[in-house]
Amino acid sequence: MKISVIEQRSLWWTISGAIIISGLIAMVISWTRPDIAAPLRPSLDFVGGTRLQLELDCSMPNSCNEAINVGAVREIMSNQDLGNSKIQVVGEEKQALDIRTKTLDVDNRTKLIAALSSEFGEFDPSSTQIDTVGPTLGRQIFTSGISALLVAFFGITVYLTFRFQLDYAVFAFVALFHDILVTVGIFSIISLVVGVEVDSLFLVALLTIIGFSVNDTVVIYDRVREVIKRYPGESIDRIVDDAVNQTLTRSINTTVTTLLPLVGILLFGGETLKYFALALIIGFIAGSYSSIFIASTLLAWWRERIGQSIPNPVVENFQLPEDQENTV
């Protein structure tokens, strides 16, 4: 399979731009909504609060007779000044609750569970889970995660500057930023549509995406650099096109084999890991796309602008040597 990335670069840039702009619009909408007030819907990991997971005890009389009604739960919580809480009925039989609300002390939690039990029946104590995260700890987790992302970006930029040249590093950084924006933007859209929250695992996913994406970009840039040394007068467009095609099979194989276990985690990994796997899937696809279609075409565009793409008439029938493909 042979593709022409340079000839269609306006198309690749348009696709990326459309996805990123859509995500930015979703983030602005999320920020203006009082129930979110952030680009992404934050979980308790970041904002603090109490999460109650309750499941009806079907062994008790008058329990599990019918599915839990969200409206009835909302009414009970509104009577206790908890009307802004997030309420989700879970389970195949709709007989379990996932409630996320402001921080509740022991008395308030007991009062709430008692009110819910009187309406829907007894809850199973062995299935009851109560988690409380303070706002200070939430801010600390968020700050640490963002700091880790910034350090990763800085370290990768410094490494690529020494490994290649400054313009390579700049466009690799742009590709990484592209991957983060695509992933965050798509999650912001999903958050608006189905109410998905992001937690500390989402920051871990972003760091993993950065590492995967830069590896793919380095492979392509390494190939471009070697061929520029070998054919210094050849057109940069031809060099980049053939370099991408020489490494295309490797990039596709690496991405597909990485996505297969992530799809398995998404389908069978449970609620805790489902959206972590989804973030990785989105980010890895965006990373492969940016390495092939964004980082490479931006480098060719820049080198052409600064005059490093003058074709050498001596080099005819130019073709990259198949036996010198670079790997990392």
Buried (B, 14 or more C-beta within 10 A) or exposed (E): EEEEBBEEBEEBBEEBEEBBEBBBBBBEBBEEEEEBEBBBBBBBBBBBBBBBBBBBBEEEEEBBEEEBEEEEBBEBBEEBEBEEBBBEBBEEBBBBBBBBBBEBEEEBBEEBBEBBBEEBBBBBEEEBEBEBBEBEBBEEBBEEBEEBBEEBBEEBBEBBBEBBEEBBBBBBBBBBBBBBBBBBBBBBBBBBEEEBBBBBBBBBBBBBBBEBBBBBBBBBBBBBBBBBEEBEEBBBBBBBBBBBBBBBEBBEEBBEEBBEEBEEBBEEBEEEBBBBBBBBBBBBBBBBBBBBBBBBBBBBBBBBEEEBBEBEEEBEEBEBEEEEBBEE
